[in-house]
Amino acid sequence: MTGPPVEGLRVVKEGLAPSDHVVINGLTRLQPGMPVQARMSKITPRAADTSPSAQPVTTPPSAEAQPAQ
C-alpha cells in the first residue's frame, strides 16, 4: 500500500518485505512477465521546492452567461 509523496519520493506503507526489490527507473517500459536486471541504487529525496507557486488558472465567463444588451 502506498502513501503520500514526500520530497519527490513515494511512501510505501505496507506490502514489501526487506528482500523485495522496487523498480525506480524505466517503469513505463515494464511489461508483465518481462525479465529485469536488478541493480542496487541509492534513492535520494529532491530538495524542497522553493519556486513560487502559480496561481490557479481561471476561465472567463462564457458569452451565454452575459446579460443581453
C-alpha positions as semicolon CSV with decimal commas, in nm:
position;residue;x (nm);y (nm);z (nm)
1;M;0,000;0,000;0,000
2;T;0,140;0,337;-0,096
3;G;0,113;0,659;0,094
4;P;0,168;1,023;0,006
5;P;0,461;1,159;-0,190
6;V;0,730;1,314;0,031
7;E;1,011;1,522;-0,123
8;G;0,956;1,362;-0,461
9;L;0,954;1,005;-0,327
10;R;0,653;0,777;-0,273
11;V;0,598;0,642;0,077
12;V;0,533;0,265;0,087
13;K;0,325;0,187;0,395
14;E;0,296;-0,192;0,362
15;G;0,332;-0,485;0,126
16;L;0,710;-0,504;0,087
17;A;0,948;-0,745;0,255
18;P;1,307;-0,643;0,333
19;S;1,426;-0,870;0,050
20;D;1,188;-0,720;-0,213
21;H;1,316;-0,501;-0,496
22;V;1,139;-0,191;-0,626
23;V;1,163;-0,052;-0,980
24;I;1,261;0,315;-0,963
25;N;1,369;0,380;-1,324
26;G;1,217;0,264;-1,652
27;L;0,878;0,181;-1,503
28;T;0,694;0,290;-1,819
29;R;0,884;0,033;-2,027
30;L;0,798;-0,260;-1,798
31;Q;0,551;-0,523;-1,912
32;P;0,410;-0,820;-1,716
33;G;0,648;-1,116;-1,718
34;M;0,934;-0,912;-1,860
35;P;1,277;-1,008;-1,723
36;V;1,463;-0,729;-1,547
37;Q;1,822;-0,692;-1,436
38;A;1,827;-0,566;-1,077
39;R;2,090;-0,311;-0,982
40;M;2,125;-0,151;-0,643
41;S;2,077;0,224;-0,647
42;K;2,067;0,491;-0,383
43;I;1,743;0,686;-0,368
44;T;1,778;1,048;-0,263
45;P;1,495;1,289;-0,196
46;R;1,489;1,601;-0,408
47;A;1,543;1,939;-0,250
48;A;1,241;2,120;-0,118
49;D;1,066;2,315;-0,391
50;T;1,149;2,681;-0,339
51;S;1,000;2,807;-0,664
52;P;0,698;3,037;-0,638
53;S;0,370;2,860;-0,679
54;A;0,148;2,950;-0,973
55;Q;-0,194;3,100;-0,930
56;P;-0,486;2,879;-1,037
57;V;-0,599;2,922;-1,393
58;T;-0,945;3,071;-1,426
59;T;-1,163;3,071;-1,733
60;P;-1,362;3,376;-1,835
61;P;-1,739;3,350;-1,812
62;S;-1,897;3,228;-2,132
63;A;-2,081;3,465;-2,364
64;E;-2,404;3,278;-2,287
65;A;-2,381;3,382;-1,922
66;Q;-2,358;3,753;-2,015
67;P;-2,678;3,959;-1,991
68;A;-2,826;4,057;-2,326
69;Q;-2,754;4,413;-2,437
